[in-house]
Amino acid sequence: MASSILSDCSSSATSRLLPLRRALLAPPCRFRPATVAAPPRRPLAIAAPQLPLLPRARDMASASAAAAAAAASSTDSADACAKIIDGKLVAKQIREEIAVEIAKMKDAIGVVPGLAVILVGSRKDSQTYVRNKKKACEAVGIKSYEVNLPEDSSEDEVLKHIATFNSDPSVHGILVQLPLPHHMNDENILNAVSIEKDVDGFHPLNIGRLAMQGRDPFFVPCTPKGCMELLHRYGVEIKGKRAVVIGRSNIVGMPAALLLQKANATVSIVHSNTKKPEEITRQADIVIAAVGVANLVRGSWIKPGAAIIDVGINPVDDPESPRGYRLVGDVCYEEASKIAGLITPVPGGVGPMTIAMLLSNTLESAKRIHKFK
Ligand SMILES: Nc1nc2c(c(=O)[nH]1)N[C@@H](CN(C=O)c1ccc(C(=O)N[C@@H](CCC(=O)O)C(=O)O)cc1)CN2
């Protein structure tokens, strides 16, 4: 269900005052138009989830609210606008690049990459993501295989389908859409996917290899890989920079921190027990926010000029929207975009990159299995 969060990221008390103060004091932020120049095309350098609310997320949110006044004054005086990192556009470029590569491989060796998706239950959001994955596969020339199981299926039924796909040579990638129903053990299921076909990169051996020096995983999880790809394509230097990842989930925060560290950033992870998260975040040249709390990161948390990657996709009530809600990130875009150097919007930032990276991982898998360069 959508939570009620005010669009200007302020508490209910300040929300009545801020728009007026802004109108009086601040020149409007001239956002870069939607036609912002596309980043240069480049070969792939190397995956929103609705993240669970952390137990102490409320504490972090209250630290955030306490910082609201400071944020208001700093954003009021700012006249700069961050460059928008256009994930939708980059994802489209990547899909086009992948389609070309797939056509080449098919011509050269007659192989068509195959992706198998297993969906358990009938969550509307998961059904939409799976449908979008299928459409994206069709558009680039990947053959997709889909298994839909009822909510009350047993773990064994899921494991049986995984085993069949593991031994099917026409399938190069297997994923189980998350979240799974509560009665299922994610670990048992994710462990069953062959690591050579684990295009989500969630198998513990793939995550373990990501964490180790001198080792590489077969696959990098799609959303964190998408975050890195956006940083690369927009020319953000990572080596020697300070990076902060907010959130430490297995599927986004933790792998994102490992990737930044592999790219030679100095990385801190801010989580539900972190004291003064805003002070730590303010030191970062690069911030990846993946905590699942709408508008947690305020303008006052951000170092001027920093690159901000917002992974959060949080529904908030909006009676004016046809759906009755709209999506906002973990970062208060209105404030942050006046202080940051670059920023991803929500929607249209990291989200579209998740599926583009899934296609990239599936192609990579087919190439590796068939030794095609
Ligand atoms: N097995 C997996 N399960 C889940 C993953 C995953 O990578 N593997 N990630 C998420 C869901 N997800 C893909 O599965 C996903 C989330 C969001 C988007 C996206 O494009 N979001 C749009 C907004 C969409 C909207 O309007 O509702 C955006 O941010 O612009 C794509 C894929 C959890 N499960």
The ligand as an ORCA input file, in Angstrom:
! r2SCAN-3c Opt
* xyz 0 1
  N      14.555    -12.182     -9.447
  C      14.483    -10.858     -9.278
  N      13.472    -10.328     -8.579
  C      13.424     -8.983     -8.412
  C      14.401     -8.127     -9.003
  C      15.454     -8.731     -9.708
  O      16.400     -8.060    -10.218
  N      15.466    -10.104     -9.833
  N      14.257     -6.761     -8.939
  C      12.996     -6.187     -8.502
  C      11.946     -6.008     -9.531
  N      12.381     -5.719    -10.893
  C      12.785     -6.764    -11.663
  O      12.569     -7.894    -11.385
  C      12.226     -4.411    -11.459
  C      11.880     -3.319    -10.682
  C      11.639     -2.049    -11.280
  C      11.772     -1.884    -12.642
  C      11.462     -0.578    -13.315
  O      11.702     -0.445    -14.486
  N      10.898      0.412    -12.602
  C      10.426      1.629    -13.204
  C       9.055      1.991    -12.627
  C       8.025      0.974    -12.951
  C       6.607      1.427    -12.616
  O       6.166      2.458    -13.111
  O       5.931      0.709    -11.846
  C      11.389      2.776    -12.918
  O      11.997      2.795    -11.838
  O      11.484      3.662    -13.755
  C      12.132     -2.975    -13.406
  C      12.347     -4.215    -12.822
  C      12.399     -7.048     -7.394
  N      12.394     -8.421     -7.734
*
